[in-house]
Amino acid sequence: MNQHKFTPPKPVIRIWHHHRVFDKTDYHNATITKKPILEGHWVCEVSSFVEEDRLFISEKKLENSDFYKKSPLLLEYVANEETRDFFEQVLYVPRWFIIFKNEGTLWLRLVKSDPIMHGYPARESYELCPLLLHTPVRILINSKTWHSFSQRHATQYYECDFIYEYLGDFSTFEINTDTYFVKQELKDIKTIDLRKRLY
């Protein structure tokens, strides 16, 4: 594979994600104590990944005209709870967190919640933790959308599980045209639990 360059080098963050959606009859406060979904052994379908300090990027990602502008680069994987596997895609959920650099260190920040995008309860923005090299961190967060009968939508409850991992800074990458299935074990991960009782 031919190498391509980034100028300047870009940090690469891997994100594992899972979210559940409940209606009021199925949602109980007991869910706040349940074991996170993203535990144990998973099979991952990947086309963009880091292996032996080499960054591989799928051709599909390169079709995005903004790819070279992004920093950090996000490798995002969404979990299928039933099949216990992950697939690679952009997260089609509201962005709860942003990544920024302060004095050479990457940090994860909770964004100020928006009632339309994130639902309730309201949350203020603040720094959660630094993202250290090869040190994954889990963030648990929940919310609800509050609809009225006039809107003809029932209230929905969301339980989200994210794992962020900083994989390093890369000045080169290789284009990948294949898909691989790799095993991943998720365990003993530092957890920040932001969940609140929703009723």
PyMOL commands that set and color helices and strands:
alter all, ss='L'
color gray80, all
select helices_A, chain A and resi 29-33+59-62+67-69+149-151
alter helices_A, ss='H'
color red, helices_A
select strands_A, chain A and resi 3-23+40-46+49-51+54-58+73-80+85-88+97-102+105-110+126-131+137-145+156-176+180-186+190-193
alter strands_A, ss='S'
color yellow, strands_A
deselect
rebuild
show_as cartoon
